[in-house]
């Protein structure tokens, strides 16, 4: 991937069709994600948010269309080239997806073992640094069963950052977290983006996170099987002509309330 050219989008999705066993769940999905952007994929349950993510990161092959990372087509690349491209991509799965039989240090070391020729002590040093970046210094020897849900998400993020990715995907990062823990995770995502310059793609339906940290969003709809809105969520809330968009973004409490509160 040519990450050096500033004129090339971090991600370019064109005419993507996603589905399983011949059933189309999303069709003609097209959008771009700018470098350094915190970009959200939003929508109600069952609209295809996680399905889109799985097809973008290579877990499932698209039925049609292309996914490009920094101008290079991922789904048209050879298996070896796809493996090289995946080194520049990190993924934080729901729940953290940590191996329960491994401690946090060992979990974070896994991508380094698979993708690099580093010695064990070098892998451990990098893993310690990544745990420190997400606020988990001193928890190297803890097992997933011994830490909270928010800490599991942070540990999963440390593993996603192990190879210094240019792009990080987050699948419902706030799911199962209390509001305060969710807010601190949002702040961590912003801080890491600012520090490391990475591009973030976040799958979420959580209004607090969407309004607090999203630069832009696309909204998927189950009936439409595709994108029904794209832009700044704060603008879409007041200016969208689609009632489905206004209803989704306007549900519940004032979405700006958390954004305007002082950080604890």
C-alpha positions in Angstrom: 0.0 0.0 0.0 1.3 3.4 -0.9 0.7 5.3 2.4 3.0 8.1 1.4 0.8 9.9 -1.2 -1.3 12.4 0.7 -3.7 12.8 -2.2 -4.9 9.1 -2.0 -7.7 8.2 0.3 -7.0 5.8 3.1 -10.0 3.7 2.0 -12.0 3.7 -1.3 -15.0 1.4 -1.5 -16.7 1.2 -4.9 -19.9 -0.7 -5.9 -19.5 -3.2 -3.1 -22.1 -6.0 -2.7 -21.9 -8.0 0.5 -23.8 -11.2 1.5 -23.7 -14.8 2.4 -24.7 -18.0 0.6 -25.9 -16.1 -2.4 -28.1 -13.7 -0.4 -27.3 -10.0 -0.9 -27.4 -8.0 2.3 -25.8 -4.8 1.0 -25.5 -3.7 -2.6 -23.8 -0.9 -4.5 -22.0 0.5 -1.4 -19.6 3.3 -2.3 -17.7 5.7 0.0 -14.2 7.0 0.8 -12.4 7.5 4.1 -9.9 10.2 4.4 -6.5 9.8 6.0 -6.5 10.4 9.7 -10.3 10.5 9.8 -12.5 8.9 12.5 -15.2 7.5 10.2 -18.3 5.8 11.6 -20.6 3.2 10.0 -23.9 3.6 11.7 -27.5 2.2 11.5 -30.0 0.1 13.4 -29.6 -3.6 14.2 -29.4 -5.9 11.2 -28.6 -3.2 8.7 -25.2 -4.8 7.8 -22.7 -2.8 9.7 -20.6 -5.7 10.9 -21.1 -7.5 7.6 -19.6 -4.5 5.8 -16.6 -4.5 8.1 -16.0 -8.2 7.6 -16.0 -7.8 3.8 -13.7 -4.8 4.0 -11.0 -6.5 6.1 -11.0 -9.7 4.1 -12.9 -12.1 6.4 -15.5 -12.5 3.6 -15.0 -12.0 -0.1 -17.3 -9.3 -1.7 -19.9 -10.5 -4.2 -19.1 -7.5 -6.3 -17.1 -4.2 -6.2 -13.7 -3.3 -4.8 -12.1 -2.2 -1.6 -8.9 -0.2 -2.0 -6.5 0.7 0.8 -4.3 3.8 -0.1 -5.1 3.2 -3.8 -4.3 -0.5 -3.9 -7.2 -2.9 -4.5 -7.3 -5.5 -1.7 -9.8 -8.0 -3.1 -8.0 -8.2 -6.5 -4.6 -8.8 -4.9 -2.9 -12.2 -4.6 -3.1 -14.1 -1.4 0.5 -13.2 -0.5 -0.1 -9.5 -1.3 -3.3 -9.5 0.8 -1.3 -10.8 3.7 1.2 -8.0 3.3 -1.6 -5.4 3.2 -3.2 -6.8 6.3 0.0 -6.0 8.2 -1.1 -2.3 7.9 -4.6 -3.0 9.2 -5.7 -3.6 12.8 -9.1 -4.8 14.0 -10.7 -4.4 17.4 -13.5 -7.0 17.5 -16.5 -7.0 19.8 -15.6 -8.0 23.3 -11.9 -7.7 22.5 -11.8 -11.3 21.1 -8.9 -12.2 23.5 -7.6 -15.7 23.9 -8.7 -16.8 27.4 -5.7 -19.1 27.8 -3.1 -16.4 27.2 -2.3 -13.4 29.4 -2.5 -9.9 28.0 1.2 -9.8 27.0 0.9 -13.0 25.1 -2.3 -11.9 23.4 -0.7 -8.7 22.2 2.4 -10.6 21.0 0.3 -12.8 18.7 0.4 -10.6 15.6 4.1 -10.0 16.1 4.7 -13.8 16.2 2.7 -14.3 13.0 3.9 -11.4 10.9 7.4 -10.5 12.1 10.8 -12.3 12.5 11.4 -10.6 15.9 12.8 -12.5 18.8 10.7 -13.2 21.8 12.2 -10.5 24.0 11.7 -7.9 21.2 8.1 -9.0 20.8 7.6 -8.7 24.5 9.1 -5.2 24.6 6.8 -4.0 21.8 3.7 -5.7 23.5 4.5 -3.9 26.8 4.7 -0.6 24.9 1.3 -1.2 23.2 -0.3 -2.1 26.5 1.1 1.1 28.0 -0.3 3.1 25.1 -3.8 2.0 26.0 -3.4 2.5 29.7 -2.7 -1.1 30.8 0.9 -0.8 32.1 1.4 -3.4 34.8 -1.3 -5.8 33.5 1.0 -7.8 31.3 0.5 -11.1 33.3 -3.3 -10.7 33.8 -5.6 -13.1 32.0 -8.8 -11.9 30.3 -11.0 -13.4 33.0 -9.2 -11.2 35.6 -10.0 -7.8 34.1 -13.1 -5.7 33.4 -14.9 -5.4 30.1 -13.4 -2.0 29.4 -9.9 -3.3 30.0 -10.6 -6.2 27.7 -11.5 -3.7 25.0 -8.2 -1.8 25.7 -6.2 -5.0 25.5 -7.8 -5.9 22.2 -6.9 -2.4 21.0 -3.3 -2.9 22.1 -3.2 -6.1 20.0 -4.8 -4.3 17.0 -2.0 -1.7 17.3 0.8 -4.2 17.6 2.0 -3.9 14.0 1.7 -0.1 13.9 -1.3 -0.2 11.5 -2.2 2.7 9.2 -5.9 1.8 9.5 -7.8 0.5 12.6 -11.3 -1.0 12.4 -13.5 -1.0 15.5 -16.5 -3.3 15.7 -19.0 -1.9 18.2 -16.2 -0.8 20.7 -18.7 0.5 23.3 -20.9 -2.6 23.3 -21.5 -3.8 26.9 -19.7 -0.8 28.5 -21.1 1.6 31.0 -21.3 5.3 29.9 -18.1 6.4 31.7 -16.0 3.5 30.4 -17.4 4.1 26.9 -16.5 7.7 27.1 -12.9 7.0 28.2 -12.6 4.5 25.3 -13.8 7.2 22.9 -11.2 9.6 24.3 -8.5 6.9 23.9 -9.4 6.4 20.2 -9.1 10.2 19.6 -5.8 10.4 21.4 -4.3 7.5 19.6 -5.5 8.9 16.2 -3.8 12.2 17.1 -0.6 10.6 18.4 -0.2 7.9 15.7 -1.9 9.5 12.7 -3.9 6.4 12.0 -7.3 6.3 10.2 -10.2 4.9 12.3 -13.3 3.1 11.0 -15.8 2.6 13.8 -18.9 0.4 13.5 -21.4 1.6 16.1 -25.0 2.5 16.9 -24.1 4.3 20.1 -25.3 8.0 19.8 -22.9 9.3 22.5 -19.9 8.0 20.6 -21.1 9.0 17.2 -21.7 12.6 18.3 -18.6 12.8 20.5 -15.8 11.6 18.1 -17.1 11.0 14.5 -15.7 13.2 11.8 -18.1 11.7 9.2 -20.6 8.8 9.0 -22.4 6.6 6.6 -25.7 5.3 7.7 -26.9 1.9 6.4 -30.5 0.8 6.2 -31.8 -2.8 6.3 -34.7 -2.2 3.8 -32.6 -0.1 1.4 -29.7 -2.7 1.6 -27.2 0.2 1.4 -26.3 3.7 2.4 -29.0 6.2 3.0 -26.9 9.1 4.4 -23.4 10.3 4.5 -21.8 13.3 6.2 -21.2 15.0 9.6 -23.8 13.4 12.0 -24.4 16.8 13.7 -25.5 18.2 10.3 -27.4 15.2 9.3 -29.4 15.4 12.6 -30.9 18.8 11.7 -30.6 18.9 7.9 -31.3 15.4 6.5 -34.4 15.2 4.4 -34.7 11.4 5.2 -37.0 10.8 8.2 -35.1 7.5 9.0 -31.9 9.4 9.4 -33.4 12.1 11.7 -35.2 9.5 13.8 -32.1 7.4 14.3 -29.8 10.3 15.2 -32.5 12.1 17.2 -33.6 9.2 19.5 -33.1 9.2 23.2 -31.4 12.0 25.1 -29.8 15.1 23.7 -26.9 13.7 21.7 -24.8 16.8 22.4 -25.0 16.4 26.1 -22.1 14.1 26.6 -20.0 16.1 24.1 -20.4 19.3 26.1 -19.7 17.8 29.5 -16.2 18.3 31.0 -13.9 15.3 30.9 -13.7 13.5 34.3 
